[in-house]
Amino acid sequence: MYWENNECAFETLFKYFSAKTLGGRLATLHFQCEHEVTRLRMPRYRQPSSLTQLALRSVADFVRHIGQQLLEMAVYTPTQKYGRKNFLYAGDMSTNTLHGIRESSELLFVPQTSNYSWEALQQFLQPGLPQTLAIKVASYLVDALAHVMKQYEHICYCAEVIDHDGGVDIIEMLVLTVVHPRLSELVLYHCPDHLCLALCKHLHRLTELKVLKLRAIPTKSIKLAVRDLVRSSVSSLRNLVVFVYDKNCIDSILEVMSENCLHLEYLSVRFSKKVTDQSVNSIKKFQNLRTLNIWGTFITQHNCSQLLDMLLKLENFVSDQEDIVQGVTKCTLGLKSLITTNFTSPRLLVTVCPHLTHLTLHGVHCSLNQLTALSRLQELAVSNCDFSVIETFLFSRGEQLVLLKLKEVSAVNIKFITYCAQLETLNLSVCSYVSDRDMPFGDLSSLHYENLQHLTIRGYHLRNFDILLSAYRKLKTLNLLQVPVLRNKVIVDAVTVGKWQQLEVVSFNECGCVNVETLKLLIHSCCNLRKIVYLGIENLARSELQELFILEQNLKKNNLDIEMVFQKETTP
């Protein structure tokens, strides 16, 4: 009953931490900020953190601090004094304490001097925490442990220690602060290898887990160990709804899942070379599946067609097999999104998949004129083809598109893109364009995209780039990469006339000449600006680099909520 109210839980957690570690200073600061917030009128000022954010951040910082102390102790303390035989138990490790998930037969070793710190850590996650609170706390603590693990590797490297049993024990001990029995979501995308392995050791205890996302692990021994742990734990994950295991998944894991995880709705095993046609019978049993990504696996074209026939609720399908709809026996499919490659059969696609709203085609070897029959199509992405294959579609159906992505498309004609008057997202990546003389730059001012909010351009070399950018007035994100024709004047003109008032994120990477004064103009003129990415600065003069650093420090000093990201050192 005590934890039923989330806000009460966060407030209690925060007050406990403040009293125990900071003497209440954080709490006092927070309430002072609450009274001052009404005085802040400028939307770009950093607002005081909420009570929830302060509590979670404080817990994560505490775990990070204690973890670093314990690891330094484990590495630098002589083995004869704090070896495995001289380690003590950290409190009662029965099943009734420490989240109720530690079996009494398991051993956990900690240095005797760290008992008090470990007991404090145990009090942050109690068995009665609601799922919402447990998920948020776990997310913060996983990031904190990832930081601790990287620090541990650095300490071992500096101390010339290759492997240390005490450090491994401490990492596994800290993992117990994250693995709460009511955890429903576990995302291990950015975890170091050993931390991912330590977390996977407790998968079988997370019986309420609904989302599990694992990253590809390059270290062979750890990859095999994680794979074995996942395979042995899947039978207990009966509530799993989302499962992502790219590159490292195998047939036997899907076989076990098909017998136990009957509620699965999202499955991604892309680039898993050991997922073969043997998994088709397993995947067919996931009758609740709505999204399936088998790109880069060894499931053949024929079996892809079988899956489309058998999975009645499937809405999103991703496969690198060509013409996967040719073997489909059903008259129509319920697919809303399809990503495929080496496309050659638009007529059949229109017949079998009439409900498509998103279509991505990598490698097009035919005209897409017949796609005009897809009246619901709103998002189109094509790559590795000539622009002529989609000209007719853009002319006839361009007004219904809200997203258009062109990658490595030759002879792009901007005139046809202007027919897409409702576009919200436009991505032009490494494309070639018709010559300046043939482009209707004079008409762009009247044919601009009133609704365009997100623009990405990579590799652009035409002279009249400033006219292209001047066509957009509602941009929220602007991402420019390898655009050598970009000049300061282009940005200054757009900002001066007030065209970029809604801009929130802007990125310049290897983009001609964009100096610090232009960045300052963006900051002072674009009231909604939140982030500036400025990469490829290794060739800047020392004075220019210094100006960038000063600008970044001034943003923090003036409490402006604008993040600057730039490469401070040249990477080897």
Protein Blocks (a to p, Z undefined) as FASTA:
>chain_A
ZZmpmklmmmmmmmmmmmmmnnommmmmmmmmmmmmmmpmblkbccdddfklmmmmmmmm
mmmmmmmmmmmmmmmpcfklmgmklpccehjabfkgghilacfkbccdddfklmmmmmmm
mmmpcfklcfklmmmmmmmmmmmmmmmmmmmmmmmmmnopabdfklmmmmmmmmmmmmcf
kbcbdcffkgcfklmmmmmmmmmmmmmbfbdcddddfblklmmmmmmmmmmmmmmmmmbf
bdcdehjacfklmmmmmmmmmmbfbdcfehiakbcfklmmmmmmmmmbfbdcfehiacdf
klmmmmmmmmmmbcbdcdfbehkllmpmbfbdcbfbdcdehiablmlmmmmmmmbfbdcd
ehiabdfklmmmmmmbmbdcdehiafklmmmmmmmmmmmpcbdcdehiahiafklmmmmm
mbfbdcdehiacddfklpcfklmmmmccfklmbdcdehiabfklmmmmmmpckbfbdcde
hiakbcfklmmmmmmnopammpmbdcdehiajadfklmmmmmmmmmmbcbdcdehklmpc
fklmmmmmmmmmmmmmnopacdcdddfbdcZZ
